[in-house]
Amino acid sequence: MMNLNRHQPAKECHSAVILILFMTICQFTLALGQSPTRAREEFDNLAQAYHSNRITAEQYFVKADSLTHQLLAEGKHFETKELVDLLALYEKIAWSKAQYGRARVSYFFLFFNNARMFKKRGASIYYAEKVSEEYKRYGEEHPLVEQLQKSKIYQELRLYREVIEIFEGERSYLTGLPDRLQTDQIDHSVGLNALYILSPVLMGYIRLKDTASVYQTADLANRIGSTLRRKELLSRSQMLYNDMLMIDIALSVANFEQRYDDANSLLNDLEGLKTTYKDQATSFIDVNLNRLRIENYINLQNQDSLRAYIEKYESSTAFGDSQRADIAEFKGKLWTLEGNYREAYLSLADALQLERDVQADVMAESSNLLYAYTQAEHSGIALQKAESVKQQRTTWLLIISFVAIIIILAIYLTMLRQSRKAKEQVEALNNAADMQIIAMEEAKHQAVREEQQRLGQDLHDGLSSSIASIRHQLELLSMDTDDAFLKHKLGTLQTTVTTAYETARNKSHEWFNAANDQEEQSFEQRIRLLTERALPDSRYQKNIQIDDHSLLRVNADTRIALLRIIQEAITNIIKHARAKQVGILIYEEMDNLVLFISDDGKGLGQKKPDNEKSTMGLLSIRRRANYLNGEVTIQSDTNGTEITVSIPLVPL
């Protein structure tokens, strides 16, 4: 089950994008009395409230989201730089802490909504990808935002085969959504996104008269919507959009089956949502409802109601070029029903001209989309097929760009390969040099230790024995003489000799034992040298412990082999574990030297430690341990990995 840090701004933002996507025919105009400085003043007031601690960061996100969407709903279109400036504080706060991850999603949603509402298709695709990237950083691997927007663009351009192509690419994922939603494997907002994809897909199959696919798509949409209705996590606004989409799907099927009376009832249900959800913003429903009513009355051939709704639609404040074409078409159909074919012809001709004007604008935009994004470019090319010269230029541009990309990619891969090989060679050289230095230093310390032990032994066996003999002779002379003065002198000399004997004896023991201590300290320094270079303190917490006298019976070859094993284990930790804590422990247990290496990383995963196909690093560790007649035990799970190497010691 996905665990996301959700907060209110993300829900509000997602609701706003759904609202905008549903209003596919609506082009807002500037509200009366809109001041050019109002947006700046409102955002400055919010910033002052935040800096004076009157509102928290979470409250700032909610209010900034609400203010931006309110301005958009009033018809305020922001240039990218203008919106970046207004949301500068929003961006600063959202990227200041990891816990504000969903606010970062909301940040890009605001740009997405601004581009989507005002038909900036290339920019909308770009920001849809930015939204998806932020979603994926926090656990939602397949949010469907890009697919949703592409489907809407293709639907607006009446490119239904492209809509269906997007659906086919996501079919397996979409068909599994009801089960994933039921078991909370994905965020419920993905289910709403899926419904917004399925709505144009259903229309595409209807236009292609693919009856079987129409019913399959409607069934999938109903199962997703029914599952969402049972989810307690849905906000009121999300419940509104879910119910609205369910009605939209049912309405498309009713019109497909020519059940126009049922379609009229469904439109009444759609209008009833304004009452059911009166606590939510529902004014956008009227714009869509007017158009749907007109289409329904055309199908029912209800001339009076058709005329009334055309007038109502025409007087709507939300009025744009595409709606003008629609109204001309509706008037033409009304004149046809009334038998006035001359007026019908004129209205339909007007509608055709307006539609051509809209298509000309879209074609002009499609040229700019070449610089915006690849998928948006495809829709532009589809609209330019009638212009053969421009089509050829576009095709050549694509070919040249593709070839250039391949050449650049080939050069990049070649350079990357050479760089990787050089890096591997340098690492191999460094590793070889490090191990040679370690071996030389180990040999030097071994020689120093042996010489120090020899001197200690010579001091103990030679000088100490001679002094002991002198002390014994002095004792005999002191016992044989009766001269008090001589006896006193001999006693003093005996005390001095005894002191010299104790000093020589203690120094011989000190040298002999210090050699062993220095040996262990030297080996621990070698281990720390390896870990300090590979595991910097800024990223890893290290715990290195070597028990006293645990290495007394370990020769230089065994120590070098142990260093190699530690080096292999550290390499695996760096490459695969993603650990933060590393422990290295060496101790003696029942005539065995035990090397214990642990980390708190993600474990070996599918690389079973006892499998013959285990990693090269683990195989190398096993080979080195076997060479020393030792054994290796590896335990690993999602909490980390523990490697235990046990090597038999030579008896003293």
C-alpha positions as CSV (number, residue, x, y, z in Angstrom):
1,M,0.0,0.0,0.0
2,M,1.4,3.4,-1.0
3,N,2.3,5.7,1.9
4,L,2.3,9.4,0.7
5,N,2.5,12.5,2.8
6,R,-0.8,14.0,1.7
7,H,-2.0,17.4,2.6
8,Q,-4.8,19.7,1.6
9,P,-3.1,21.7,-1.2
10,A,-2.6,18.6,-3.3
11,K,-6.3,17.8,-3.1
12,E,-7.4,21.3,-3.9
13,C,-5.0,21.4,-6.8
14,H,-6.1,18.1,-8.2
15,S,-9.7,19.2,-7.9
16,A,-8.9,22.4,-9.8
17,V,-7.3,20.5,-12.7
18,I,-10.3,18.2,-13.0
19,L,-12.5,21.2,-13.2
20,I,-10.5,22.7,-16.0
21,L,-10.2,19.5,-17.9
22,F,-14.0,19.1,-17.8
23,M,-14.5,22.5,-19.3
24,T,-13.2,21.6,-22.8
25,I,-15.4,24.1,-24.6
26,C,-15.1,27.1,-22.2
27,Q,-12.8,30.1,-23.0
28,F,-13.0,32.6,-20.1
29,T,-13.0,36.4,-20.6
30,L,-11.6,38.9,-18.1
31,A,-13.9,39.6,-15.3
32,L,-15.3,43.2,-15.0
33,G,-13.3,45.4,-12.8
34,Q,-10.2,43.1,-12.9
35,S,-7.2,45.2,-11.8
36,P,-3.8,44.4,-13.3
37,T,-2.3,44.8,-9.9
38,R,-4.8,42.8,-7.9
39,A,-2.9,39.5,-8.3
40,R,0.3,41.1,-7.0
41,E,-1.5,42.7,-4.1
42,E,-3.2,39.5,-3.1
43,F,-0.1,37.4,-3.1
44,D,1.8,40.2,-1.2
45,N,-0.9,40.0,1.5
46,L,-0.5,36.3,1.7
47,A,3.3,36.6,2.0
48,Q,3.0,39.1,4.8
49,A,0.6,36.8,6.7
50,Y,3.1,34.0,6.4
51,H,6.2,36.0,7.4
52,S,4.3,37.4,10.4
53,N,3.4,33.8,11.5
54,R,-0.4,34.4,11.2
55,I,-0.6,31.4,8.8
56,T,1.4,28.2,8.6
57,A,3.2,26.9,5.6
58,E,0.3,24.4,4.9
59,Q,-2.2,27.2,5.2
60,Y,-0.2,29.3,2.8
61,F,-0.2,26.5,0.2
62,V,-4.0,26.2,0.5
63,K,-4.6,29.9,0.2
64,A,-2.2,30.4,-2.6
65,D,-3.7,27.5,-4.6
66,S,-7.2,28.9,-4.0
67,L,-6.2,32.4,-5.0
68,T,-4.5,31.3,-8.2
69,H,-7.5,29.2,-9.3
70,Q,-9.8,32.0,-8.5
71,L,-7.9,34.4,-10.8
72,L,-7.8,31.7,-13.5
73,A,-11.6,31.2,-13.2
74,E,-12.1,35.0,-13.6
75,G,-10.2,34.8,-16.9
76,K,-6.8,36.0,-15.8
77,H,-4.1,34.4,-18.0
78,F,-0.6,34.5,-16.6
79,E,2.5,34.6,-18.7
80,T,5.0,32.0,-17.4
81,K,7.4,34.6,-15.9
82,E,4.6,36.5,-14.3
83,L,3.3,33.3,-12.6
84,V,6.9,32.3,-11.5
85,D,7.2,35.7,-9.8
86,L,3.9,35.4,-8.0
87,L,4.7,31.9,-6.8
88,A,8.3,32.6,-5.8
89,L,7.5,32.3,-2.1
90,Y,5.4,29.2,-2.7
91,E,8.4,27.6,-4.5
92,K,10.8,28.5,-1.8
93,I,8.7,27.0,1.0
94,A,7.7,23.9,-1.0
95,W,11.4,23.0,-1.7
96,S,12.6,23.9,1.8
97,K,11.5,20.6,3.4
98,A,11.0,17.0,2.3
99,Q,7.6,16.9,4.0
100,Y,6.3,19.4,1.5
101,G,6.5,17.0,-1.4
102,R,2.9,17.2,-2.3
103,A,3.1,21.0,-2.4
104,R,5.7,20.6,-5.1
105,V,3.2,18.6,-7.1
106,S,0.6,21.4,-6.5
107,Y,3.1,24.0,-7.7
108,F,3.5,22.5,-11.1
109,F,-0.3,21.8,-11.3
110,L,-0.8,25.6,-11.1
111,F,1.3,26.1,-14.2
112,F,-0.4,23.2,-15.9
113,N,-3.8,24.6,-15.2
114,N,-2.8,28.1,-16.5
115,A,-1.5,26.5,-19.7
116,R,-4.4,24.1,-20.1
117,M,-7.2,26.7,-19.6
118,F,-5.8,29.1,-22.2
119,K,-5.1,26.4,-24.8
120,K,-1.3,26.4,-24.5
121,R,-1.0,22.8,-25.5
122,G,2.7,22.5,-25.7
123,A,3.2,24.1,-22.3
124,S,0.5,22.0,-20.8
125,I,2.2,18.8,-21.9
126,Y,5.5,20.1,-20.5
127,Y,4.0,20.8,-17.1
128,A,2.0,17.6,-17.1
129,E,5.4,15.8,-17.2
130,K,6.7,18.0,-14.4
131,V,3.6,17.0,-12.3
132,S,4.2,13.3,-13.1
133,E,7.9,13.6,-12.1
134,E,7.0,15.0,-8.7
135,Y,4.3,12.4,-8.2
136,K,6.8,9.7,-8.8
137,R,9.2,11.1,-6.3
138,Y,6.7,10.4,-3.6
139,G,5.5,6.9,-4.5
140,E,2.9,7.3,-7.2
141,E,4.6,5.6,-10.2
142,H,1.8,6.0,-12.8
143,P,-0.3,9.1,-12.1
144,L,-1.7,9.2,-15.7
145,V,-1.5,13.0,-15.9
146,E,0.4,13.2,-19.2
147,Q,-1.9,10.6,-20.8
148,L,-4.9,12.5,-19.6
149,Q,-3.8,15.8,-21.1
150,K,-2.8,14.2,-24.4
151,S,-6.2,12.5,-24.7
152,K,-7.9,15.9,-24.1
153,I,-5.8,17.6,-26.7
154,Y,-6.5,14.9,-29.3
155,Q,-10.2,15.0,-28.4
156,E,-10.3,18.8,-29.0
157,L,-8.6,18.3,-32.3
158,R,-11.0,15.4,-33.1
159,L,-8.1,13.0,-33.5
160,Y,-9.9,10.1,-32.0
161,R,-7.6,7.4,-33.4
162,E,-4.7,9.0,-31.5
163,V,-6.9,9.0,-28.3
164,I,-7.5,5.3,-28.8
165,E,-3.8,4.7,-29.4
166,I,-3.0,6.3,-26.0
167,F,-5.6,4.0,-24.4
168,E,-4.2,0.9,-26.0
169,G,-0.8,1.8,-24.6
170,E,-2.3,1.9,-21.1
171,R,-4.9,-0.8,-21.5
172,S,-3.4,-3.4,-19.2
173,Y,-2.8,-0.8,-16.4
174,L,-6.2,0.8,-16.7
175,T,-8.1,-2.5,-16.7
176,G,-6.3,-3.4,-13.4
177,L,-7.3,-0.1,-11.8
178,P,-10.5,-1.3,-10.0
179,D,-8.6,-4.0,-8.1
180,R,-5.7,-1.6,-7.3
181,L,-8.1,1.1,-6.1
182,Q,-10.0,-1.5,-4.0
183,T,-6.8,-2.6,-2.2
184,D,-5.4,0.9,-1.9
185,Q,-2.4,0.1,-4.0
186,I,-2.6,3.5,-5.7
187,D,-3.9,7.0,-4.9
188,H,-7.6,7.5,-5.6
189,S,-6.7,10.6,-7.7
190,V,-5.3,8.2,-10.3
191,G,-8.8,6.7,-10.6
192,L,-10.3,10.1,-11.4
193,N,-7.5,10.7,-14.0
194,A,-8.4,7.3,-15.6
195,L,-12.0,8.4,-16.0
196,Y,-11.0,11.5,-17.8
197,I,-9.0,9.4,-20.2
198,L,-11.8,6.9,-20.7
199,S,-14.4,9.7,-21.5
200,P,-12.7,10.7,-24.8
201,V,-11.8,7.1,-25.5
202,L,-15.4,6.2,-25.3
203,M,-16.3,9.0,-27.7
204,G,-13.6,7.8,-30.1
205,Y,-15.0,4.3,-30.2
206,I,-18.5,5.8,-30.8
207,R,-17.2,7.8,-33.7
208,L,-15.6,4.7,-35.2
209,K,-18.8,2.7,-34.6
210,D,-16.9,0.0,-32.6
211,T,-19.8,-1.3,-30.6
212,A,-17.9,-4.0,-28.6
213,S,-15.2,-1.5,-27.6
214,V,-17.9,1.1,-26.6
215,Y,-19.5,-1.3,-24.1
216,Q,-16.1,-2.6,-22.8
217,T,-14.9,1.0,-22.2
218,A,-18.1,2.0,-20.5
219,D,-18.0,-1.0,-18.3
220,L,-14.4,-0.3,-17.2
221,A,-15.3,3.3,-16.5
222,N,-18.3,2.3,-14.4
223,R,-16.3,-0.2,-12.4
224,I,-13.6,2.5,-11.6
225,G,-16.3,5.1,-10.7
226,S,-18.2,2.6,-8.5
227,T,-15.0,1.7,-6.7
228,L,-14.2,5.4,-6.1
229,R,-17.7,6.0,-4.7
230,R,-17.0,3.5,-1.9
231,K,-13.7,5.2,-0.9
232,E,-13.9,7.3,2.2
233,L,-10.7,9.2,1.2
234,L,-12.5,11.2,-1.5
235,S,-13.1,14.9,-0.8
236,R,-16.4,16.5,-1.5
237,S,-15.0,18.1,-4.7
238,Q,-13.6,14.8,-5.9
239,M,-17.0,13.1,-5.2
240,L,-18.6,15.8,-7.4
241,Y,-16.2,15.1,-10.3
242,N,-16.6,11.3,-9.9
243,D,-20.4,11.6,-10.1
244,M,-20.2,14.0,-13.0
245,L,-18.0,11.7,-14.9
246,M,-20.3,8.7,-14.3
247,I,-23.2,10.7,-15.7
248,D,-21.0,11.7,-18.7
249,I,-20.2,8.1,-19.5
250,A,-23.8,7.0,-19.2
251,L,-24.9,10.0,-21.4
252,S,-22.5,9.0,-24.1
253,V,-23.8,5.4,-24.1
254,A,-27.5,6.6,-24.1
255,N,-26.8,8.9,-27.2
256,F,-24.9,6.0,-28.9
257,E,-28.0,3.8,-28.4
258,Q,-30.3,6.7,-29.5
259,R,-32.1,6.6,-26.1
260,Y,-32.6,10.4,-26.2
261,D,-35.3,10.5,-23.5
262,D,-32.9,8.6,-21.1
263,A,-30.2,11.1,-22.1
264,N,-32.5,14.0,-21.1
265,S,-33.0,12.4,-17.7
266,L,-29.3,12.1,-17.3
267,L,-28.9,15.8,-18.1
268,N,-31.4,16.4,-15.3
269,D,-29.2,14.3,-13.0
270,L,-26.2,16.4,-14.1
271,E,-28.1,19.6,-13.2
272,G,-29.1,18.1,-9.9
273,L,-25.5,17.9,-8.9
274,K,-25.6,21.6,-8.3
275,T,-28.0,21.0,-5.5
276,T,-26.4,17.9,-4.1
277,Y,-23.0,19.7,-4.0
278,K,-24.1,23.2,-3.2
279,D,-21.2,23.5,-0.8
280,Q,-18.9,23.2,-3.8
281,A,-18.2,25.5,-6.8
282,T,-20.5,24.1,-9.6
283,S,-21.0,27.1,-11.9
284,F,-18.9,25.5,-14.6
285,I,-21.6,22.8,-15.0
286,D,-24.0,25.3,-16.7
287,V,-21.7,26.0,-19.6
288,N,-21.3,22.3,-20.5
289,L,-25.0,21.6,-19.6
290,N,-26.3,24.2,-22.0
291,R,-24.4,22.6,-24.9
292,L,-25.4,19.1,-23.9
293,R,-29.1,20.2,-23.7
294,I,-28.8,21.7,-27.2
295,E,-27.5,18.5,-28.6
296,N,-30.2,16.5,-26.9
297,Y,-33.0,18.7,-28.2
298,I,-31.6,18.4,-31.7
299,N,-31.8,14.6,-31.3
300,L,-35.4,15.0,-29.9
301,Q,-36.3,17.5,-32.6
302,N,-37.7,19.8,-30.0
303,Q,-37.6,23.1,-31.8
304,D,-38.9,25.4,-29.0
305,S,-36.5,24.2,-26.4
306,L,-33.7,24.1,-28.9
307,R,-34.2,27.7,-29.8
308,A,-34.3,28.8,-26.1
309,Y,-31.1,27.0,-25.2
310,I,-29.3,28.3,-28.3
311,E,-30.2,31.9,-27.1
312,K,-29.1,31.0,-23.6
313,Y,-25.8,29.5,-24.8
314,E,-25.2,32.5,-27.1
315,S,-25.6,35.0,-24.3
316,S,-23.2,33.1,-22.0
317,T,-20.3,35.3,-20.7
318,A,-17.9,32.4,-21.4
319,F,-17.7,32.9,-25.2
320,G,-14.9,32.0,-27.6
321,D,-14.2,31.2,-31.2
322,S,-15.0,27.5,-30.9
323,Q,-18.3,28.3,-29.3
324,R,-19.2,30.7,-32.0
325,A,-18.7,27.9,-34.6
326,D,-20.8,25.6,-32.4
327,I,-23.7,28.1,-32.2
328,A,-23.6,28.7,-36.0
329,E,-23.8,25.0,-36.5
330,F,-26.7,24.7,-33.9
331,K,-28.6,27.5,-35.6
332,G,-28.2,25.7,-39.0
333,K,-29.7,22.5,-37.6
334,L,-32.6,24.5,-36.0
335,W,-33.3,26.2,-39.4
336,T,-33.2,22.7,-41.0
337,L,-35.8,21.4,-38.5
338,E,-38.0,24.4,-39.3
339,G,-37.6,23.9,-43.1
340,N,-35.8,27.1,-43.7
341,Y,-32.9,25.6,-45.8
342,R,-31.5,28.9,-47.0
343,E,-30.8,30.1,-43.5
344,A,-29.6,26.7,-42.6
345,Y,-27.1,26.8,-45.4
346,L,-25.9,30.2,-44.4
347,S,-25.5,29.3,-40.8
348,L,-23.6,26.0,-41.6
349,A,-21.4,27.9,-44.0
350,D,-20.6,30.4,-41.2
351,A,-19.9,27.5,-38.9
352,L,-17.5,26.0,-41.4
353,Q,-15.7,29.3,-41.8
354,L,-15.4,29.8,-38.0
355,E,-14.2,26.2,-37.7
356,R,-11.5,26.9,-40.3
357,D,-10.4,30.0,-38.4
358,V,-10.1,27.9,-35.3
359,Q,-8.1,25.2,-37.1
360,A,-5.9,28.0,-38.6
361,D,-5.1,29.1,-35.0
362,V,-4.4,25.6,-34.0
363,M,-2.1,25.1,-37.0
364,A,-0.2,28.3,-36.1
365,E,0.2,27.0,-32.6
366,S,1.4,23.6,-33.8
367,S,4.5,25.2,-35.4
368,N,5.5,26.6,-32.0
369,L,4.9,23.1,-30.5
370,L,7.9,21.9,-32.4
371,Y,9.9,23.7,-29.8
372,A,7.7,22.8,-26.9
373,Y,7.4,19.0,-26.8
374,T,7.5,16.0,-29.1
375,Q,4.1,14.6,-28.5
376,A,2.4,17.9,-28.9
377,E,4.4,18.2,-32.2
378,H,2.6,15.1,-33.5
379,S,-0.8,16.8,-33.2
380,G,0.6,19.8,-35.1
381,I,1.8,17.7,-37.9
382,A,-1.6,15.9,-38.2
383,L,-3.3,19.3,-38.7
384,Q,-0.8,20.4,-41.4
385,K,-1.3,17.5,-43.8
386,A,-3.3,19.8,-46.2
387,E,-0.2,22.0,-46.7
388,S,2.2,19.7,-48.5
389,V,5.1,22.1,-48.6
390,K,5.0,22.8,-44.9
391,Q,4.5,19.1,-44.3
392,Q,7.7,18.3,-46.2
393,R,9.7,20.9,-44.3
394,T,8.4,19.5,-41.1
395,T,9.3,16.0,-42.1
396,W,12.8,17.0,-43.1
397,L,13.2,18.8,-39.8
398,L,12.2,15.7,-37.9
399,I,14.6,13.6,-39.9
400,I,17.5,16.0,-39.4
401,S,16.7,16.3,-35.7
402,F,16.5,12.5,-35.4
403,V,19.8,11.9,-37.2
404,A,21.4,14.7,-35.1
405,I,20.1,13.1,-31.9
406,I,21.4,9.7,-33.0
407,I,24.9,11.2,-33.8
408,I,25.0,13.1,-30.5
409,L,23.8,10.0,-28.6
410,A,26.4,7.9,-30.3
411,I,29.2,10.4,-29.4
412,Y,27.9,10.7,-25.9
413,L,27.8,6.9,-25.4
414,T,31.3,6.6,-26.9
415,M,32.6,9.2,-24.5
416,L,30.7,7.7,-21.6
417,R,32.2,4.3,-22.4
418,Q,35.7,5.7,-22.6
419,S,35.2,7.6,-19.4
420,R,33.9,4.5,-17.7
421,K,36.8,2.4,-18.9
422,A,39.3,5.1,-17.8
423,K,37.5,5.3,-14.4
424,E,37.7,1.5,-14.0
425,Q,41.4,1.5,-14.9
426,V,42.1,4.3,-12.4
427,E,40.1,2.5,-9.7
428,A,41.9,-0.8,-10.5
429,L,45.3,1.1,-10.3
430,N,44.4,2.8,-7.1
431,N,43.1,-0.5,-5.5
432,A,46.3,-2.3,-6.6
433,A,48.5,0.5,-5.3
434,D,46.6,0.7,-2.0
435,M,46.8,-3.0,-1.4
436,Q,50.6,-3.0,-2.3
437,I,51.2,-0.2,0.1
438,I,49.2,-2.0,2.7
439,A,51.1,-5.2,2.1
440,M,54.4,-3.3,2.3
441,E,53.4,-1.5,5.5
442,E,52.2,-4.8,6.9
443,A,55.5,-6.4,6.1
444,K,57.4,-3.5,7.6
445,H,55.4,-3.7,10.8
446,Q,55.9,-7.5,10.8
447,A,59.7,-7.0,10.6
448,V,59.7,-4.3,13.3
449,R,57.6,-6.5,15.5
450,E,59.9,-9.5,15.1
451,E,63.0,-7.3,15.7
452,Q,61.4,-5.8,18.8
453,Q,60.4,-9.2,20.1
454,R,64.0,-10.5,19.4
455,L,65.5,-7.5,21.2
456,G,63.1,-8.1,24.1
457,Q,64.0,-11.8,24.2
458,D,67.7,-11.1,24.0
459,L,67.4,-8.5,26.8
460,H,65.5,-11.1,28.8
461,D,67.8,-14.1,28.1
462,G,71.2,-12.2,27.9
463,L,71.5,-9.1,30.0
464,S,68.8,-10.0,32.5
465,S,70.4,-13.4,33.1
466,S,73.9,-11.9,33.5
467,I,72.6,-9.3,36.0
468,A,70.8,-12.1,37.9
469,S,74.0,-14.0,38.1
470,I,75.9,-11.0,39.4
471,R,73.2,-10.4,42.0
472,H,73.5,-14.1,43.1
473,Q,77.4,-13.8,43.5
474,L,76.9,-10.6,45.6
475,E,74.5,-12.5,47.9
476,L,77.1,-15.3,48.4
477,L,80.0,-12.7,49.1
478,S,77.8,-10.9,51.6
479,M,77.0,-14.2,53.4
480,D,80.7,-15.3,53.5
481,T,82.2,-12.0,54.9
482,D,82.2,-10.9,58.6
483,D,83.4,-7.4,57.9
484,A,80.4,-5.1,58.6
485,F,81.7,-2.3,56.4
486,L,82.2,-4.7,53.5
487,K,78.9,-6.3,54.1
488,H,77.2,-2.9,54.0
489,K,78.9,-2.1,50.7
490,L,78.0,-5.4,49.2
491,G,74.3,-4.9,50.3
492,T,74.2,-1.5,48.6
493,L,75.7,-2.9,45.5
494,Q,73.3,-5.8,45.6
495,T,70.3,-3.4,45.8
496,T,71.6,-1.5,42.8
497,V,72.1,-4.7,40.8
498,T,68.6,-5.8,41.8
499,T,67.1,-2.5,40.5
500,A,69.0,-2.9,37.2
501,Y,67.7,-6.5,36.9
502,E,64.1,-5.5,37.4
503,T,64.4,-2.6,34.9
504,A,66.0,-4.9,32.3
505,R,63.4,-7.6,32.9
506,N,60.4,-5.2,32.7
507,K,61.8,-3.5,29.6
508,S,62.2,-6.9,27.8
509,H,58.5,-7.8,28.6
510,E,57.3,-4.3,27.6
511,W,59.1,-4.6,24.2
512,F,57.8,-8.1,23.6
513,N,54.2,-7.2,24.4
514,A,54.3,-3.8,22.7
515,A,55.2,-5.5,19.5
516,N,51.9,-7.5,19.6
517,D,49.9,-4.4,20.5
518,Q,51.5,-2.3,17.7
519,E,50.7,-5.1,15.3
520,E,47.0,-5.0,16.2
521,Q,46.9,-1.2,16.1
522,S,48.6,-1.3,12.7
523,F,46.0,-3.7,11.3
524,E,43.2,-1.6,12.7
525,Q,44.7,1.5,11.0
526,R,44.8,-0.4,7.7
527,I,41.1,-1.1,8.0
528,R,40.3,2.5,8.9
529,L,42.4,3.6,5.8
530,L,40.1,1.5,3.6
531,T,36.9,2.7,5.2
532,E,37.9,6.4,5.3
533,R,38.6,6.5,1.6
534,A,35.5,4.6,0.5
535,L,33.0,5.6,3.2
536,P,33.1,9.3,4.0
537,D,32.0,10.4,7.4
538,S,29.5,12.8,5.8
539,R,27.4,9.9,4.5
540,Y,28.2,6.9,6.7
541,Q,28.3,6.1,10.4
542,K,31.1,3.6,11.0
543,N,31.8,1.3,14.0
544,I,35.2,-0.5,13.7
545,Q,36.3,-2.7,16.7
546,I,39.2,-5.2,16.9
547,D,39.4,-7.2,20.2
548,D,42.6,-7.1,22.1
549,H,45.1,-9.9,21.2
550,S,42.7,-11.4,18.6
551,L,45.4,-11.2,15.9
552,L,48.3,-12.8,17.8
553,R,48.1,-16.0,15.8
554,V,47.4,-14.4,12.4
555,N,50.2,-14.1,9.9
556,A,50.6,-11.3,7.3
557,D,49.1,-13.3,4.4
558,T,45.9,-13.9,6.4
559,R,45.7,-10.3,7.3
560,I,46.0,-9.2,3.7
561,A,43.3,-11.7,2.8
562,L,41.1,-10.2,5.5
563,L,41.7,-6.7,4.1
564,R,40.7,-8.0,0.6
565,I,37.4,-9.5,2.1
566,I,36.7,-6.2,3.8
567,Q,37.4,-4.3,0.6
568,E,34.9,-6.5,-1.4
569,A,32.2,-6.1,1.3
570,I,32.6,-2.3,1.3
571,T,32.4,-2.3,-2.5
572,N,29.1,-4.1,-2.4
573,I,27.8,-1.7,0.3
574,I,28.7,1.3,-1.9
575,K,27.2,-0.2,-5.1
576,H,24.1,-1.9,-3.9
577,A,23.2,-1.4,-0.2
578,R,22.3,2.3,0.1
579,A,23.3,2.0,3.7
580,K,23.9,4.7,6.3
581,Q,25.6,2.6,9.0
582,V,28.5,0.1,8.6
583,G,30.0,-2.1,11.3
584,I,33.3,-4.1,11.2
585,L,34.2,-6.4,14.1
586,I,37.1,-8.8,14.6
587,Y,37.3,-11.1,17.6
588,E,38.5,-14.6,18.6
589,E,36.0,-17.3,19.4
590,M,36.9,-21.0,20.2
591,D,40.2,-21.1,18.2
592,N,38.6,-19.2,15.3
593,L,39.1,-15.6,14.1
594,V,35.7,-14.1,13.3
595,L,35.3,-11.1,10.9
596,F,31.7,-9.7,11.2
597,I,30.6,-7.0,8.6
598,S,27.1,-5.4,8.8
599,D,25.1,-2.7,7.2
600,D,21.6,-1.2,7.4
601,G,21.0,-1.1,3.6
602,K,18.2,-2.6,1.5
603,G,19.6,-6.1,1.5
604,L,20.5,-8.4,-1.4
605,G,16.9,-8.6,-2.8
606,Q,16.7,-11.3,-5.5
607,K,20.4,-12.0,-5.2
608,K,20.2,-15.0,-2.9
609,P,23.4,-15.3,-0.9
610,D,23.5,-19.1,-1.3
611,N,22.7,-19.1,-5.0
612,E,25.3,-20.0,-7.6
613,K,24.4,-16.9,-9.4
614,S,25.3,-14.6,-6.5
615,T,27.2,-11.4,-7.2
616,M,30.9,-11.5,-8.1
617,G,31.7,-9.6,-4.9
618,L,30.1,-12.3,-2.7
619,L,31.8,-15.1,-4.7
620,S,35.2,-13.4,-4.2
621,I,34.6,-13.2,-0.4
622,R,33.8,-17.0,-0.4
623,R,36.9,-17.9,-2.4
624,R,39.2,-15.9,-0.1
625,A,37.6,-17.5,3.0
626,N,37.9,-21.0,1.5
627,Y,41.6,-20.3,0.7
628,L,42.1,-19.7,4.4
629,N,40.0,-22.9,5.3
630,G,37.3,-20.6,6.6
631,E,33.5,-20.4,6.3
632,V,31.2,-17.6,5.2
633,T,27.7,-17.0,6.5
634,I,25.5,-14.3,4.8
635,Q,22.2,-13.1,6.2
636,S,20.2,-10.4,4.4
637,D,16.8,-8.9,4.4
638,T,15.2,-5.4,3.8
639,N,16.8,-4.2,7.1
640,G,20.4,-4.9,6.0
641,T,23.0,-7.5,5.4
642,E,25.4,-9.4,7.8
643,I,28.5,-11.2,6.6
644,T,30.3,-13.5,9.0
645,V,33.7,-15.0,8.1
646,S,35.2,-17.6,10.5
647,I,38.8,-18.6,10.0
648,P,40.6,-21.3,12.1
649,L,43.6,-20.1,14.1
650,V,47.0,-21.8,14.3
651,P,47.6,-23.3,17.8
652,L,50.2,-21.5,19.9
